[in-house]
Amino acid sequence: MGHCEMLLAVAGLDQKAIIERTERLAAGDWSGFSPAERVAFLFARKQAKDPASITAQDMRELAYHFGTARALDVLWWACRCHYMTRVADAFQLPLESENVFEDPTPDKGKK
C-alpha cells in the first residue's frame, strides 16, 4: 500500500486519514464510499488484474459517474499508477521512507 499512501499524502490527507482510508479500501467493503468512488475502484482493480478485459461499457460507466473528461482522468491515472507500480516492482525500487512532497518546515504550533 506504500504507493497509495504516498498519493493520499500528496492529495493532502493527514496520517490518520490515510490509515483510515487504506484500511477501508483493503477490507474490501466499499459500501461507505460513494457510488462514483466504487465504480472507479472496481475499474482500477479490473484493469490491474486483466487490462485487456476493459470494455466500452466500463468506460461508459465511468463517464456516467464522472463525465467524459473526468472518466479519461480516471483511465489515465489508473494506467499511470499500474505502469509505475510494475516498473518499480521490476527494478525492485524501494518506496520513500517519508512523504517527499510534505512541507519541510516544522509545525509552528508544535515544539
C-alpha positions as CSV (number, residue, x, y, z in Angstrom):
1,M,0.0,0.0,0.0
2,G,3.0,2.3,0.1
3,H,2.3,3.9,-3.3
4,C,-1.4,4.5,-2.3
5,E,-0.3,6.1,1.0
6,M,2.1,8.4,-0.8
7,L,-0.6,9.5,-3.3
8,L,-3.1,10.1,-0.5
9,A,-0.5,12.2,1.4
10,V,0.2,14.2,-1.8
11,A,-3.6,14.8,-2.1
12,G,-3.5,16.4,1.4
13,L,-4.7,13.7,3.7
14,D,-3.0,13.5,7.1
15,Q,-1.6,10.3,8.5
16,K,-4.8,9.4,10.5
17,A,-7.0,9.9,7.4
18,I,-4.5,7.8,5.3
19,I,-4.6,4.9,7.7
20,E,-8.4,5.0,7.9
21,R,-8.9,5.2,4.2
22,T,-6.4,2.4,3.3
23,E,-7.9,0.2,6.0
24,R,-11.4,0.7,4.5
25,L,-10.0,0.1,0.9
26,A,-8.1,-3.1,2.0
27,A,-11.1,-4.5,3.9
28,G,-13.0,-4.9,0.6
29,D,-16.2,-3.4,2.0
30,W,-16.5,-0.3,-0.1
31,S,-20.1,0.4,0.9
32,G,-19.1,3.5,2.8
33,F,-17.7,5.1,-0.4
34,S,-19.8,7.0,-2.9
35,P,-21.1,5.1,-6.0
36,A,-18.7,7.0,-8.2
37,E,-15.7,6.0,-6.0
38,R,-16.8,2.4,-6.0
39,V,-17.1,2.4,-9.8
40,A,-13.5,3.9,-10.0
41,F,-12.2,1.3,-7.6
42,L,-13.8,-1.6,-9.5
43,F,-12.4,-0.2,-12.7
44,A,-8.9,0.1,-11.3
45,R,-9.0,-3.4,-9.8
46,K,-10.3,-4.9,-13.1
47,Q,-7.6,-3.0,-15.0
48,A,-4.9,-4.2,-12.7
49,K,-5.9,-7.9,-12.9
50,D,-6.7,-8.1,-16.6
51,P,-6.2,-4.8,-18.6
52,A,-7.4,-6.4,-21.8
53,S,-10.8,-7.0,-20.2
54,I,-11.7,-3.3,-20.1
55,T,-14.7,-2.7,-22.3
56,A,-16.5,0.3,-23.7
57,Q,-19.2,-0.4,-21.1
58,D,-16.6,0.1,-18.4
59,M,-15.7,3.5,-19.9
60,R,-19.4,4.4,-20.2
61,E,-19.9,3.6,-16.5
62,L,-17.0,5.9,-15.6
63,A,-18.4,8.6,-17.8
64,Y,-21.9,8.2,-16.3
65,H,-20.4,8.9,-12.8
66,F,-17.6,11.3,-13.6
67,G,-18.4,12.9,-17.0
68,T,-16.3,12.2,-20.1
69,A,-13.3,14.3,-19.2
70,R,-13.0,13.0,-15.6
71,A,-13.6,9.4,-16.8
72,L,-10.5,9.9,-19.0
73,D,-8.7,11.2,-16.0
74,V,-9.5,8.1,-14.1
75,L,-8.4,5.9,-17.0
76,W,-5.1,7.8,-17.5
77,W,-4.3,7.9,-13.8
78,A,-5.1,4.2,-13.3
79,C,-2.9,3.4,-16.3
80,R,-0.1,5.6,-14.9
81,C,-0.2,4.1,-11.5
82,H,-0.3,0.5,-12.7
83,Y,2.6,1.2,-15.0
84,M,4.7,2.9,-12.3
85,T,4.0,0.0,-9.9
86,R,5.1,-2.5,-12.4
87,V,8.3,-0.6,-13.2
88,A,9.1,-0.1,-9.5
89,D,8.5,-3.8,-8.9
90,A,10.6,-4.9,-11.9
91,F,13.5,-2.8,-10.7
92,Q,12.8,-3.5,-7.0
93,L,12.8,0.2,-6.3
94,P,12.1,1.0,-2.6
95,L,9.4,3.4,-1.5
96,E,10.4,6.7,0.1
97,S,10.6,6.5,3.8
98,E,8.8,9.8,4.2
99,N,6.5,12.0,2.1
100,V,8.9,13.8,-0.2
101,F,6.1,16.3,-1.1
102,E,5.5,17.4,2.5
103,D,6.4,20.9,3.6
104,P,9.8,20.6,5.2
105,T,9.2,23.5,7.6
106,P,8.3,22.3,11.1
107,D,4.8,23.0,12.5
108,K,4.9,26.3,14.4
109,G,2.4,25.0,16.9
110,K,4.5,22.0,17.9
111,K,7.6,22.1,20.0
